[in-house]
Amino acid sequence: MGKLNARKAAALAKDEPHKTADGNGLYSKRVYTKEIRSVIGKLKIDQVTVLDVREVIRRIVDSNRPTIANDTLMYI
């Protein structure tokens, strides 16, 4: 992993998770677990392609959840 990717990963690790309606702050984890992990969870950061990201978003949009698709795109 290059220096830039390492810095991005470190910055993301420090990022506070968004609060959910009940205030427990696990929204970003839920989005990753439910939407992202099944498609690209086993790939290294430098292996993820635009097509992989599009597949994640397509699956969510196909399930008629455009708001979740937009939120997921923010976390990718």
N, C-alpha and C positions, 0 to 999 in steps of 0.2 A: 504494500500500500504506500503510495507516495505521501510526501509531507503534507500536501494540500488536503488529501483525503483523510489523513490522520487528524489534522486540525479540525476539519468539518465534523468528524466522528466525535472528537473530544467536546466540541461546542454543542453538538446535539445531546451528548450524554449529560451535560450540565443543564440543558433546557428543562424547565419545570413542566410537568404534564399539565394539560388543560383540566380545569375543574369540570366535573360532570354536574348534573342537576342536583345530585345529592351531596356535592362538595367533596367527594373522595379523591378527585384528581387522577382518575385512571382512564380517562377517555382516550388518550394517545395509545396506551397499552392495549385497550380494547380494539381500537382500529387496527393496530398491527396484528394482534392475535387473530381477529376475525376476518380481516380483509387482505392483508399483505402477506402474512407468513405462508399461507397455502400456495402462493404463486412464486414468490421470490425469497422465501425465508431461508433456504439452504444455499443460496448463492452468496459469493463474496461481493463486497461493494463494487469492485471493479469489473465484475462479471454481469451486473445488471444492465440491461439494454433498454432503449426507448420502447422496444416492442414488449418487453416484460412489464414496464410501467403501464403501457396501454392495455395490456391484458388484465392487469389488476383493476384498472378503472372501467374497462368494458364489462367485466363480470358484475361490478356493482351497479353500473348504469342499466345493464340488462335485467337486473332484479328490481328496477324501478326505484332506486334510491339515489337521486342526483345530489342531494345535500351530503350524504355520506361519501359519495365519489369525490366531491370537492374537498371535503375534509381529509380524505385519504391522500389525495394529491398533495396537500400541504405537508403531510408527514413523509412522503417519499423523497 
